[in-house]
Every structure is written in C-alpha cells, then in structure tokens.
Amino acid sequence: MKVVFLIDDDSDDREIFQESLLSLETSVRYEEAGHGKEAFEKLNAEGFQKPDLIFLDLNMPVMDGREFLKNIKQDEVLKNIPVIIYSTSSSVEDKMFATKHEAAQFITKPYSIAAIREELEKAITKFLS
C-alpha cells in the first residue's frame, strides 16, 4: 500500500486533505505531521513506513517547509521521495525556492474540496501510478 504524508500545521487543512484523499477510492494510507521537526521524527522512527509521496506546507512553526525541504534533499535515505509543496503561497519566490530545492511540484492550496480532490487525484496519478 502506498503512503501519502502531509506536513501541515493547520489541523483543519489536514482534516480536509485527509477526507479528500480518502474519498478518491485509491488504496493509499494517510500519515500526517504538524511541522517539519515532527515529520523528521516520524520518518526516522523505527517501524514507520517511508512515504511514497510527501505534501509539504511552507509556513509552519518549529521547522518550516523550506527548512524541511532543504534537509530531506540532503538525506541519503529520504531524498528520492517526491515532495509536493502544498501551500497557500503563490509567490514567485516560493516557487523558485521549490524548484531550486528539487520539489517535485508546487500546488497552491485550492479553496474548494472538489478542487483539492482534483489536485490530489492528479498528483497520485502522476507520482504513484
């Protein structure tokens, strides 16, 4: 079973993402973390199945998405996991940062559940098929 890992500090966004993902009728398991440091703790925990795809918010406390992305791309075990930036930001600077640090894709968070499902379906088809 494929694993999708969402790293986002907003609990409402995590809940909507999870509901949208699980409504797609795909055989994926959902994991989440509230910030980059928690995500690294989970990724390095004994028995935690490494995700096949990571969705990453940029603006979070403790360890933001920028720092997480830089760190994961330097980790020999984790660097090949595709990371999709999933943020409310649509700034050129953030998109350039994502490209420079090898994010697989940049998605500005949609405002409707239908649009979220559509973006998730496209990403799953592209990265997990």
N, C-alpha and C positions, 0 to 999 in steps of 0.2 A: 504494500500500500504506500502510495506517495504521501509525503508530508509537506504541508504548507505552513510556514511560520510567519506570523505577523508580529512586528515590533512597533508598538504604538502606545503612547502614554494616555490616550483618551479612551476610557472604558466604553463609552457609547460607540465610538468608531470601531473598537474591537468587536463589540457585540453585533453591530450591523454587518461588519465584514464577515464574521463567522456565520451569521444567518444567511447572508448572500451566498457564501461559499458552499454551505451545506445544502442549499436549495438547488444547486446545479446538477444534482444527481450524479456526481462524479465520485469515484472511490478515492477520496483524499482524506487524510487526517489533519486536523487543525491543531496548531500549537500557538501560544502567544507569550509575549513578554511586554512589560510596561516601559522598558527603556533598554538601551544598549548593554549596560552592565549586567542586567538580569538575563538578557539574551545570551551573552557570553557564558554566564554561569550555567545556564541550561545546556548550551551547545557543548560545554566541556564536562557536563555531569555524566557519571557512569550510567550506562543504560539508556541515555537519551538518544533516540533515533535521529540522526542528522537529517535536516530538512532537504527536500528536493528543490524548494523554491522559497525565497525569503521576500516578504513585503516589508519595507522599511520606511517609517516616518522620519522626517528630518529634524523637526523641532520637538525635543523631549528633554526632560531633566536628567540628571545624573550622568548619562552618556548619551549625547545626541546622535542622530543618524549619520551625520558627517564623520564623527569620530569612529562610530561603529563600522561604517563602510571602509574607511582607511585601514582599520585594524583587521577586518576579516580578509581583505585582499592581500594582507601580508602574512596570513596564517596558512601554512602549507596544507593543513588538513581541511580547511574550510573555504579556501579562496576560489574554488571552482563552483561553489553553489551560486546559482544565479540570484542576484539581488535586484529587486524592482523597487525603485523609490516610489513611495505611495504617500504623497504629501499634499497639504492644502496649497503649498507654494507653487507658483508657476513662473518664478523669476528666471531670467536668463542665466544669472549667476549660479543658481542651484542646479539648473540643467547642465551647465558647463562643468560644475563640480562633479555631478553624477557621471558624466561622460569621462572626465579625466580619471576618475577613480573606479572605472570599469563596472558601473552599474549596468545591468542588462537592459533596463528600460526605465523610463520616467513617466509616472502616471499622476496627474493632478487629481486629487480625490473628487469623484463625482458627487453631486448633491442628491441624487435620487437612488433608491435601492435598485431600480431597474438598470440604471447606468452602471452602478457598482457591479451587479451581476454580469453585465455585458463585458466590462473590463476584465473581470476575473475569468470569465469563460475564454476570452481571447488569450490571456496570459497562460492559462492552464493548457490550452491547445498548443500554444507556441513552445512552452518550456517543459511540459510534462508528457507530451504525446510521443 
